[in-house]
């Protein structure tokens, strides 16, 4: 199972959470950024519907597959 890590970091004159190289909006305080990260982490784990999806890979090829609605990653908030 995949695990998504939300990191709390200083960003753009405030605090943000970051997943990989992607930042959230900036929050005035560390606590506000952490609260937002915790909400996002909980939502990330919520199951959805099984659906057909299409996506383009880095080489430009298109793929079709079925995404299982209950195949959700584990999450963790750090910082």
Backbone as a ProteinNet text record, in pm:
[ID]
protein_1_A
[PRIMARY]
XXXXXXXXXXXXXXXXXXXXXXXXXXXXXXXXXXXXXXXXXXXXXXXXXXXXXXXXXXXXXXXXXXXXXXXXXXXXXXX
[TERTIARY]
84.3	0	89	50.5	124.4	101	196.4	181	211.6	120.9	135.8	176.8	288.5	341	312.8	246.7	221.2	321.8	405.4	507.4	469.5	482.8	457	589.3	589.2	712.5	684.6	788.3	777.1	768.9	676.1	657.4	588.9	641.8	578.9	538.2	626.9	600.7	510.7	481.2	396	430.8	328.2	344.5	253.9	297.4	218.6	241.4	158.5	190.8	234.4	314.1	377.6	366.9	332.6	332.2	424.3	535.3	634.4	689	677.4	725.1	612.1	491.8	374.2	336.3	320.1	285.6	137.8	80.5	-52.8	-41.5	-153.7	-148.2	-79	-33	34.8	-68.9	-38.8	-122.5	-41.6	-107.2	-33	44.2	-8.4	57.1	83.5	178.2	210.2	86.9	15.6	-102.1	-209.9	-230.9	-331	-289.1	-161.2	-111.8	-125.6	-94.9	-107.8	-253.1	-344.9	-487.5	-533.8	-490.9	-529	-470.4	-346.5	-283.3	-355.6	-395.7	-467.4	-602.4	-672.6	-800	-776.6	-673.7	-643	-604.6	-529.1	-486.2	-605.4	-698.9	-818.9	-898.6	-916	-991.1	-922.3	-791.2	-714.5	-744.9	-779.4	-804.4	-948.3	-1038.3	-1179.9	-1199.8	-1269.3	-1299	-1397.2	-1390	-1481.3	-1540.9	-1582.8	-1640.8	-1533.6	-1551.1	-1463.7	-1502.6	-1404	-1431.8	-1321.6	-1359.6	-1260.9	-1191.5	-1059.5	-984.2	-893	-855.6	-756.2	-648.9	-523.7	-415.4	-302.5	-222.2	-108.6	18.6	106	231.5	335.5	449.6	552.3	602	591.5	635.2	528.4	409.8	304.1	203.4	220.4	126.7	4.6	-112.4	-237	-267.1	-324	-359.6	-501.7	-570.1	-702.1	-694.6	-753.8	-759.2	-874.8	-900.9	-1005.1	-938.3	-981.9	-930.6	-1028.5	-980.4	-1064.3	-1090.6	-1214.2	-1252.3	-1204.6	-1173.8	-1129.5	-977.8	-906.3	-760	-701.5	-702.6	-660.1	-527.9	-444	-315.5	-331.8	-235.5	-224	-162.6	-188.2	-134.6	-66.4	20.9	87.3	116.8	99.6	133.8	257.3	358.8	487.2	522.6	573.7	622.4	536.3
-117.4	0	123.9	221	346.8	427.6	512.4	601.7	743.3	835.6	975.9	1052.2	1126.2	1203.4	1352	1412.1	1556.1	1617.1	1707.2	1771.3	1917.3	1963.4	2102.9	2178.1	2283.7	2357.7	2507.9	2586.8	2731.1	2755.2	2843.2	2866.5	3000.5	3079.2	3202.1	3296.4	3312.3	3404.3	3348.4	3220.7	3158.2	3011.2	2929	2784.8	2716.8	2602.3	2525.4	2377.3	2295.9	2153.7	2119.6	2016.8	1980.6	1829.4	1788.2	1646.2	1634.6	1563.7	1559	1698.8	1749	1883.3	1984.5	1947.7	2034.1	2094.2	2228.8	2301.1	2337	2342.1	2397.5	2549.2	2616.5	2760.1	2786.6	2908.5	2944.7	2978.4	2939.5	2969.7	3056.4	3142.5	3230.6	3158.8	3043.4	2974.8	2827.8	2772	2630	2545.2	2582.4	2505.5	2503.3	2615.4	2619.4	2530.5	2532.5	2446.5	2300	2267.6	2129	2083.8	2169.2	2135.2	2108	2192.4	2173.7	2043.8	2013.4	1889.2	1767.7	1775.4	1663	1641	1748.9	1735.1	1673.5	1720.8	1667.3	1519.6	1483.6	1344.2	1252.4	1296.2	1215.7	1198.3	1306.6	1299.2	1208.2	1204.4	1121	973	934.6	794.1	749.8	843.4	810.3	733.8	622.2	542.2	615.9	584.2	641.3	530.7	565.5	468.2	411.8	286.6	226.7	286	338.7	405.9	377.8	385.5	378.5	514.3	512.1	637	630.2	747.2	760.6	854	823.4	912.9	904.2	1009.9	1016.5	1001.1	910.1	889.3	992	997.7	1098	1090	973	958.7	1002.5	1039.7	1088.6	983	858.4	751.8	756.5	731.9	730.2	588.3	577.8	448.6	454.9	341.4	328.2	215	235.5	129	156.3	60.3	74.9	107.9	217.3	258.4	210.5	127.3	73.9	183.9	207	312.4	289.5	163.9	136.3	119.1	150	140.4	276.1	306.8	437.3	424.2	525.1	518.9	546.4	502.1	543.6	683.2	760.9	897.1	921.3	1020.9	1063.5	1211.7	1283.3	1426.2	1438.5	1507.5	1520.4	1668	1702.2	1837.9	1923.4
0	0	0	-77.7	-83.8	43.2	76.6	191.6	145.6	173.1	136.3	260.9	252.1	364.6	342.9	437.7	438.1	534	484	568.2	590.2	714	746.4	731.7	648.7	619.6	614.5	636.9	614.4	464.4	425	281.5	258.2	168	119.5	233.2	330.5	440.5	549.3	543.4	644.9	655.8	670.6	682.9	582.4	533	436.4	462.3	399.7	397.5	257.1	247.4	121.5	104.1	-16.2	-53	-173.4	-156.4	-264.2	-286.3	-409.6	-442.3	-452.4	-409.1	-424.5	-289	-288	-166.4	-164.7	-44.8	-26.2	-29.1	-9.7	10.3	143.5	162.1	286.6	393.5	516.7	632.4	727.8	805.4	895.3	1005.2	1051.8	1162.7	1129	1202.3	1190	1222.6	1329.8	1371.1	1262.1	1195.4	1088.3	971.1	938.1	829.8	868.7	992.3	1038.5	1038.1	1083.1	1080	936.9	843.5	703.2	647.8	684.3	639	694.9	820.6	881.1	813.4	778.9	706.1	568.8	498.1	365	373.8	475.8	491.9	515.5	597.6	623.2	494.5	418.5	293	191.3	193	99.8	119.3	242.1	273.6	250.3	217.2	199.6	68.4	79.5	-39.4	-129.5	-256.4	-354.2	-438.7	-558	-649.4	-741.1	-779.9	-880.2	-1015.1	-1089.3	-1215.6	-1316.7	-1443.2	-1550.9	-1559.9	-1574.9	-1587.4	-1709.2	-1758.5	-1864.7	-1813.7	-1847.9	-1808.1	-1910.2	-1912.7	-2003.5	-1922	-1964.9	-1892.3	-1936.5	-1867.4	-1901.3	-2045.9	-2108.6	-2248.2	-2347.6	-2297.8	-2385.6	-2428.7	-2384.3	-2421.1	-2329.7	-2388.4	-2311	-2265.6	-2145.1	-2086.8	-2033.3	-2038.1	-1977.2	-1875.7	-1760.6	-1660.6	-1565.7	-1481.3	-1380.7	-1247.5	-1187.8	-1057.1	-950.2	-862.2	-755.1	-652.4	-621.1	-527.6	-386	-352.7	-216.2	-206.8	-313.8	-315.9	-276.8	-148.9	-98.7	-24.2	-31.8	38.3	187.8	264.2	403.4	402.8	506	512.4	646.4	647.1	771	760.5	871.1	877.7	965.9	913.6	984.1	999.1	1113	1132.4	1219
[MASK]
+++++++++++++++++++++++++++++++++++++++++++++++++++++++++++++++++++++++++++++++

